[in-house]
Amino acid sequence: MHVAVLLFAFALTGTTLALDNGLMRTPPMGWLAWERYRCDIDCENDPKNCISENLFMDMADRLAEDGWKELGYVYVNIDDCWSSKQRDDQGRLQPDPKRFPGGIKKLAHYLHNRGLKLGIYGDMGKLTCMAYPGTPLDKIELDAQTFADWEVDMLKYDGCYSNAMEQELGYPLMSKALNATGRPIGYSCSWPAYQGGLPPKVNYTQLGEICNLWRNYGDIQDSWDSVLNIVDWFFENQDALTPAAGPGRWNDPDMGEHRPCPVPSPLNRPCSGPEHS
């Protein structure tokens, strides 16, 4: 099986204050489902590739058994399309019962027993980017506590179907709500990506105080043009981005792909880039 192991962020040094949760003192590394599996929910016809607990358990096994965990790849992150289309009778988010029959807490225990951490996805708007229930302002405290009750270790908080005012209120509120649960949960904000990524619209001092990780720019796609476009943007704007980052607070240029080589690579290093499958 080929495994795309994803580097969530790279280290850029800086001097601003970090979110005071003690997490992500180095850039978080692990595996994220989105680039490869997107929103495949057809478990009946595509059981090996659909967004389900089986997929994430399998990837946890690969990180734990194939040597990736020892290199620092410890996060297994769920992206969009994991939930039911409706909240439960108490108003809480709930996983799709057919694709996650054991629930998210059971999945978290599966990872924790292997020395790994579980990440989950939410969205600032009423809907996620793929039209599943989001976490708008009036649901932030409830959903933060739900994630803590499930024993997740990281939240990626997207921004589809939200406006600038909601984002200005919601991203700091989610940081406060996560901390209030008492469970250490790494916090990845998509806020700057929705505001153009640069000052003065983006306040990187504030981001360093409320987020461990933040998406600066657009989504990466499975092409070298996309990769190079992101690299160029970070290179051209490094004077604004570099001072923002440091232990516990990281710029996130989106996923970087590392796949096994079809033949041994120089120095036995893993191949990189979408041309390798």
Buried (B, 14 or more C-beta within 10 A) or exposed (E): EEBBBBBBBBEBEBEBEBBEBEBBEEBBBBBBBBBBBBBBBEBEEEEEBBBBBBBBBBBBBBBBEBEBBEEEBBBBBBBBBBBBEEBEEEEBBBBBEEBBEBBBBBBBBBBBEBEBBBBBBBBBBBBBBBBBBBBBBEBBBBBBBBBBEBBBBBBBBBBBBBEEEBBBBBBBBBBEBBBEBEBBBBBBBBBBBBBEBBBEEBBBEBBBBBBBBBBBBBEBBEEEEBBEBBEEBBEEBEEBBBBBBBBBBBBBBBBBBBBBEEEEEEEEEBBBEBEBE
